[in-house]
Amino acid sequence: GTGSLIFSDYPAIEDSPMNVFYHIPENPNTQTPILFVLHGSSRNAAEYRDALIDKSESLDFIVVAPEFTDTDFPGGDGYNLSNIFNNGDAPSISSLNLESEWTISVIDPLFDFMKEMTDNKTITFDLFGHSAGAQVAHRYLLFKPNGKINCVISSAAGWYTMPDITVRFPYGLSEGPFEFSSFVLEELFYKKLHILIGANDNNPNYPGLRHTDEAEIQGAHRLERAAYFFNGSMEIANELNTPFNWYYQTVPNVGHQYVLM
């Protein structure tokens, strides 16, 4: 059924437990897939869960929508940039947080907890994030190389961290939390990442859209930036002569609307 629970079974959030909204389809079994859903900047996890209930029932998967409140995961540093640095726009060794404190580090323990709660035996999960949640989702793929992920769906991110070791974090991997070797990049491109963007998500003046010089290099709006991210990543994979398992899809007649996406 549909409900919520309080999750605190992870040291970094013991003093600030998080709400987790879920839907479990009728007649689940030990191999029912689990989909994590990451909300946007409105922090409306329950509404994101609700948007997927019908799909959950028709396709038989469990929906898990954790709520990253602005109090416990404040602003873009605490959520979008995953609390990797105290100030993600000015990364330094002194401001690098412990990996256990990264926002994306709570996802795998929550997956294990939900498996236990539902007697689920799957070994990987899928991850869908929209808008700010899409930023979290693709950074999970980049910075949690040992994560228990099957597929990441990044829907309509405002801008991206490019898998480029020549570009400074947060727009690239240079000066990030760890060094990326060619081997790590090859492993990254081998994983499944689906980049979704609405064909009408092309408003350069959309509220909250980042307009730094580095973000503008990626494009004027989300549609251009999604294409820049995908094409630029594919070029890097081609330079490494490595398989590229990322996928790009434009959704017709849709703007920045998470339900339709």
Secondary structure, 3 states (H helix, E strand, C coil): CEEEEEECCCHHHCCCCEEEEEECCCCCCCCCCEEEEECCCCCCHHHHHHHCHHHHHHHCCEEEEECCCCCCCCHHHHCCCCCCECCCCCCCHHHECCHHHCHHHHHHHHHHHHHHHHCCCCCCEEEEEECHHHHHHHHHHHHCCCCCEEEEEEECCCCCCCCCCCCECCCCCECCCCCCCHHHHHHHHHCEEEEEEECCCCCCCCCCCCCCHHHHHHCCCHHHHHHHHHHHHHHHHHHHCCCCCEEEEEECCCCCCCCCC
